[in-house]
Amino acid sequence: MIENNTTVTEENVYDMSKEWMQRTNRQEKLEWLYETTSNDFIHNHLVIELVTWMGEDQFTQFFDHLCRCWEIKNPYELDLAMNS
């Protein structure tokens, strides 16, 4: 992760961290979280944290996409399926 054998010090850690954040894409950052955090965090906190940062419109689009791609029924579709 650290390039050019650079030594991380208290003086440069903030700048190096900021540069890494700008250089990496969201998939790389997500992979970093999977590699460096606990299963508890991944399963119990990550989604809640992500949703907290999304606006209502962003989450609605995400929810719609998730439901369509993973065949998750919304409340009305589930009601229809259960009562048909």
N, C-alpha and C positions, 0 to 999 in steps of 0.2 A: 504494500500500500504506500509506503514511504519511498519516494523516488530519489535517485542520485545520492544514496547513502547520507542523506541530510540528517543531522542530529536534531531531534526535537528538544527544544528548551522552553523554559517558561516565557522567554522573550518572543519566540516565534510560533508557539503553538496556536495562538489565535489566528494568525495570518495563514498558517499552513492548513488549519481546519477550514477556514473560509474558502481557500483555493480549492481544496478537495471537494467541498460542497458544490462549487461552481463547475468543476471539471467532470464530476460523475453524473450519470443520468439516474432517473428514478429507479430503474431496474437494479442498477449497481448499489444504490443506497438501500433498497429493500433486501437485496442479497446480504449486505453488510448486517442489517438488523437480524436476518435469519441466522447468520453465522455467529453473532456476538451477544444475542440476548437469550433469555430463558424461554423454554416452551410455555411457561405460564404467561410471560409477556406476550408472546406471539398469539396464543389462543384466547387470552382473556383481556388484553388491553390494546393491542395494535389497532384493531378495527374501530374501537371506541375512540381512540385518539385521532384516527384518520377522519372519522365522521365529524368529530368536534371541529376540525379545521375546514370542513366543506360548508358551503352555503346551501340553502334549501334547494335551489335549482340544480346545483352540482350533484347533491345527494340523490335527488329525484331521477336525474339522468343515469347515475351510477346504478341505482336500485332497479330501474327499468331494464338497463343493459344486463345486469346480473340475473334478473328473473327470466328474461328471454333466453339468454345463453345457457343457463343451467336448469331450465324448465322448472323454475320455482313459481308456484301459483301465488297471485295476489289474493287478498281476502275474498273477493267476489268470485274469482276463478275457483278457489278452493271450496267455497260454499256451493257453487254449481256442481263441481265434481262430486262432492259428498252427498248431495241431495238429488242427483239424477238417477 
